[in-house]
Amino acid sequence: MSYPQTTPEKAPRSARPVWLLPVIMTVVTGVIGMVLVAGQGLYWMIAVIAVVDALGVFTIVRSARINARIHEARAQEIQT
């Protein structure tokens, strides 16, 4: 039995964006950290965690968009 070759053009595309799972994990770990810190009474640390998480999410989404742009440019380059 032979298996068809899957090329990048024929590869099935996921319905969710590439950056979604890393963003979810970042937010979840941030919320867990905030709860643990609030339990100790360090409320100023919640703001620090929120800022760091926001920067992390921004970086993840920005990186995914840049990678998608590069991938699209390479695909167009190959077609021409």
MDTraj code that builds the backbone (N, CA, C; nanometers):
import mdtraj as md
import numpy as np

residues = "MET SER TYR PRO GLN THR THR PRO GLU LYS ALA PRO ARG SER ALA ARG PRO VAL TRP LEU LEU PRO VAL ILE MET THR VAL VAL THR GLY VAL ILE GLY MET VAL LEU VAL ALA GLY GLN GLY LEU TYR TRP MET ILE ALA VAL ILE ALA VAL VAL ASP ALA LEU GLY VAL PHE THR ILE VAL ARG SER ALA ARG ILE ASN ALA ARG ILE HIS GLU ALA ARG ALA GLN GLU ILE GLN THR".split()
xyz = np.array([
    [0.0840, -0.1169, 0.0000],
    [0.0000, 0.0000, 0.0000],
    [0.0889, 0.1237, 0.0000],
    [0.0632, 0.2129, -0.0901],
    [0.1449, 0.3339, -0.0982],
    [0.0692, 0.4515, -0.0384],
    [0.1446, 0.5412, 0.0181],
    [0.0856, 0.6596, 0.0802],
    [0.1167, 0.7800, -0.0077],
    [0.0172, 0.8644, -0.0305],
    [0.0433, 0.9832, -0.1136],
    [0.1364, 1.0790, -0.0410],
    [0.2191, 1.1431, -0.1175],
    [0.3110, 1.2418, -0.0612],
    [0.2332, 1.3687, -0.0277],
    [0.2610, 1.4222, 0.0875],
    [0.1964, 1.5471, 0.1279],
    [0.2955, 1.6597, 0.1096],
    [0.2652, 1.7461, 0.0191],
    [0.3504, 1.8626, -0.0046],
    [0.2925, 1.9790, 0.0740],
    [0.3714, 2.0838, 0.0977],
    [0.3188, 2.1981, 0.1721],
    [0.1942, 2.2586, 0.1071],
    [0.1844, 2.2534, -0.0250],
    [0.0677, 2.3094, -0.0923],
    [-0.0562, 2.2250, -0.0667],
    [-0.0381, 2.0931, -0.0497],
    [-0.1504, 2.0031, -0.0312],
    [-0.1771, 1.9712, 0.1160],
    [-0.0920, 2.0170, 0.2029],
    [-0.1071, 1.9866, 0.3453],
    [-0.2351, 2.0508, 0.3970],
    [-0.3099, 1.9762, 0.4786],
    [-0.4333, 2.0338, 0.5319],
    [-0.4023, 2.1489, 0.6270],
    [-0.4792, 2.2541, 0.6158],
    [-0.4583, 2.3707, 0.7014],
    [-0.5478, 2.3609, 0.8231],
    [-0.4920, 2.3952, 0.9347],
    [-0.5686, 2.3934, 1.0591],
    [-0.6622, 2.5137, 1.0619],
    [-0.7755, 2.4968, 1.1247],
    [-0.8721, 2.6059, 1.1351],
    [-0.8256, 2.7117, 1.2344],
    [-0.7421, 2.6728, 1.3297],
    [-0.6974, 2.7697, 1.4294],
    [-0.5594, 2.8243, 1.3903],
    [-0.5334, 2.9485, 1.4283],
    [-0.4031, 3.0081, 1.3965],
    [-0.2902, 2.9388, 1.4727],
    [-0.1720, 2.9483, 1.4192],
    [-0.0546, 2.8834, 1.4779],
    [-0.0250, 2.9383, 1.6169],
    [-0.0509, 3.0642, 1.6385],
    [-0.0140, 3.1285, 1.7645],
    [-0.1136, 3.1042, 1.8768],
    [-0.2257, 3.0403, 1.8500],
    [-0.3312, 3.0291, 1.9501],
    [-0.2904, 2.9472, 2.0728],
    [-0.2336, 2.8299, 2.0534],
    [-0.1969, 2.7445, 2.1676],
    [-0.0892, 2.8085, 2.2560],
    [0.0188, 2.8648, 2.1984],
    [0.1156, 2.9318, 2.2868],
    [0.0548, 3.0487, 2.3647],
    [-0.0381, 3.1217, 2.3034],
    [-0.1019, 3.2327, 2.3734],
    [-0.1879, 3.1806, 2.4879],
    [-0.2630, 3.0744, 2.4631],
    [-0.3456, 3.0155, 2.5690],
    [-0.2590, 2.9694, 2.6848],
    [-0.1489, 2.9025, 2.6548],
    [-0.0605, 2.8534, 2.7606],
    [0.0018, 2.9698, 2.8388],
    [0.0380, 3.0759, 2.7703],
    [0.0945, 3.1926, 2.8377],
    [-0.0068, 3.2555, 2.9322],
    [-0.1283, 3.2714, 2.8850],
    [-0.2327, 3.3333, 2.9685],
    [-0.2660, 3.2443, 3.0883],
    [-0.2774, 3.1137, 3.0649],
    [-0.3117, 3.0221, 3.1746],
    [-0.2029, 3.0226, 3.2819],
    [-0.0772, 3.0121, 3.2402],
    [0.0298, 3.0132, 3.3404],
    [0.0370, 3.1481, 3.4120],
    [0.0076, 3.2564, 3.3402],
    [0.0049, 3.3880, 3.4034],
    [-0.1039, 3.3988, 3.5083],
    [-0.2220, 3.3468, 3.4768],
    [-0.3330, 3.3509, 3.5718],
    [-0.3007, 3.2668, 3.6950],
    [-0.2418, 3.1495, 3.6737],
    [-0.2016, 3.0656, 3.7877],
    [-0.1012, 3.1399, 3.8753],
    [-0.0044, 3.2046, 3.8104],
    [0.0936, 3.2833, 3.8860],
    [0.0292, 3.3962, 3.9632],
    [-0.0677, 3.4630, 3.9014],
    [-0.1370, 3.5729, 3.9692],
    [-0.2139, 3.5236, 4.0919],
    [-0.2784, 3.4105, 4.0789],
    [-0.3524, 3.3547, 4.1924],
    [-0.2574, 3.3197, 4.3057],
    [-0.1460, 3.2562, 4.2726],
    [-0.0491, 3.2186, 4.3762],
    [0.0106, 3.3415, 4.4437],
    [0.0403, 3.4440, 4.3655],
    [0.0983, 3.5664, 4.4208],
    [-0.0034, 3.6403, 4.5070],
    [-0.1297, 3.6441, 4.4609],
    [-0.2344, 3.7119, 4.5394],
    [-0.2543, 3.6432, 4.6737],
    [-0.2371, 3.5126, 4.6763],
    [-0.2495, 3.4384, 4.8017],
    [-0.1445, 3.4789, 4.9031],
    [-0.0327, 3.5284, 4.8561],
    [0.0746, 3.5737, 4.9451],
    [0.0634, 3.7227, 4.9789],
    [-0.0331, 3.7906, 4.9169],
    [-0.0513, 3.9329, 4.9442],
    [0.0381, 4.0243, 4.8630],
    [0.1041, 3.9736, 4.7636],
    [0.1935, 4.0548, 4.6802],
    [0.1177, 4.1063, 4.5578],
    [0.0280, 4.2002, 4.5811],
    [-0.0605, 4.2462, 4.4751],
    [0.0134, 4.3233, 4.3654],
    [0.1238, 4.3882, 4.3986],
    [0.2008, 4.4593, 4.2970],
    [0.2600, 4.3620, 4.1961],
    [0.2846, 4.2376, 4.2405],
    [0.3425, 4.1378, 4.1512],
    [0.2426, 4.0955, 4.0429],
    [0.1128, 4.1098, 4.0717],
    [0.0110, 4.0778, 3.9708],
    [0.0279, 4.1689, 3.8495],
    [0.0549, 4.2959, 3.8729],
    [0.0765, 4.3898, 3.7619],
    [0.2005, 4.3520, 3.6825],
    [0.3039, 4.3099, 3.7515],
    [0.4271, 4.2688, 3.6827],
    [0.3995, 4.1468, 3.5951],
    [0.3291, 4.0489, 3.6493],
    [0.2974, 3.9284, 3.5721],
    [0.2112, 3.9646, 3.4508],
    [0.1142, 4.0546, 3.4687],
    [0.0270, 4.0952, 3.3577],
    [0.1065, 4.1625, 3.2467],
    [0.2000, 4.2482, 3.2828],
    [0.2824, 4.3169, 3.1822],
    [0.3707, 4.2168, 3.1077],
    [0.4332, 4.1265, 3.1808],
    [0.5197, 4.0265, 3.1169],
    [0.4385, 3.9355, 3.0255],
    [0.3202, 3.8953, 3.0697],
    [0.2336, 3.8127, 2.9850],
    [0.1907, 3.8879, 2.8593],
    [0.1565, 4.0147, 2.8732],
    [0.1159, 4.0933, 2.7570],
    [0.2292, 4.1045, 2.6560],
    [0.3498, 4.1266, 2.7047],
    [0.4652, 4.1315, 2.6144],
    [0.4884, 3.9965, 2.5475],
    [0.4707, 3.8889, 2.6223],
    [0.4871, 3.7552, 2.5653],
    [0.3850, 3.7260, 2.4574],
    [0.2597, 3.7600, 2.4821],
    [0.1544, 3.7379, 2.3824],
    [0.1813, 3.8228, 2.2582],
    [0.2194, 3.9483, 2.2772],
    [0.2517, 4.0351, 2.1647],
    [0.3642, 3.9758, 2.0807],
    [0.4673, 3.9248, 2.1465],
    [0.5816, 3.8666, 2.0755],
    [0.5417, 3.7403, 1.9998],
    [0.4596, 3.6559, 2.0601],
    [0.4156, 3.5324, 1.9955],
    [0.3361, 3.5640, 1.8690],
    [0.2396, 3.6538, 1.8794],
    [0.1548, 3.6875, 1.7649],
    [0.2369, 3.7568, 1.6562],
    [0.3234, 3.8478, 1.6951],
    [0.4082, 3.9187, 1.5978],
    [0.4986, 3.8215, 1.5230],
    [0.5596, 3.7296, 1.5960],
    [0.6471, 3.6304, 1.5344],
    [0.5707, 3.5414, 1.4368],
    [0.4499, 3.4999, 1.4750],
    [0.3690, 3.4155, 1.3866],
    [0.3318, 3.4900, 1.2591],
    [0.2997, 3.6175, 1.2704],
    [0.2656, 3.6961, 1.1513],
    [0.3855, 3.7137, 1.0600],
    [0.5017, 3.7391, 1.1183],
    [0.6234, 3.7531, 1.0375],
    [0.6548, 3.6224, 0.9661],
    [0.6459, 3.5111, 1.0380],
    [0.6717, 3.3809, 0.9765],
    [0.5731, 3.3505, 0.8649],
    [0.4473, 3.3859, 0.8838],
    [0.3460, 3.3636, 0.7797],
    [0.3764, 3.4483, 0.6574],
    [0.4181, 3.5718, 0.6787],
    [0.4529, 3.6596, 0.5673],
    [0.5718, 3.6042, 0.4890],
    [0.6724, 3.5562, 0.5603],
    [0.7903, 3.4986, 0.4948],
    [0.7520, 3.3732, 0.4176],
    [0.6688, 3.2890, 0.4790],
    [0.6248, 3.1657, 0.4132],
    [0.5464, 3.1976, 0.2859],
    [0.4607, 3.2977, 0.2924],
    [0.3822, 3.3368, 0.1753],
    [0.4717, 3.3921, 0.0652],
    [0.5717, 3.4718, 0.1033],
    [0.6637, 3.5274, 0.0045],
    [0.7438, 3.4167, -0.0644],
    [0.7861, 3.3164, 0.0130],
    [0.8594, 3.2040, -0.0468],
    [0.7699, 3.1235, -0.1405],
    [0.6440, 3.1050, -0.1008],
    [0.5508, 3.0301, -0.1867],
    [0.5291, 3.1042, -0.3174],
    [0.5174, 3.2354, -0.3150],
    [0.5010, 3.3132, -0.4370],
    [0.6275, 3.3097, -0.5209],
    [0.7414, 3.3094, -0.4535],
    [0.8699, 3.3049, -0.5230],
    [0.8856, 3.1737, -0.5989],
    [0.8410, 3.0664, -0.5386],
    [0.8498, 2.9339, -0.6014],
    [0.7574, 2.9270, -0.7219],
    [0.6396, 2.9892, -0.7137],
    [0.5427, 2.9832, -0.8225],
    [0.5890, 3.0612, -0.9448],
    [0.6684, 3.1657, -0.9240],
    [0.7101, 3.2464, -1.0391],
    [0.8371, 3.1973, -1.1000],
])
top = md.Topology()
chain = top.add_chain()
for i, resn in enumerate(residues, 1):
    res = top.add_residue(resn, chain, resSeq=i)
    for name in ("N", "CA", "C"):
        top.add_atom(name, md.element.get_by_symbol(name[0]), res)
traj = md.Trajectory(xyz[None], top)
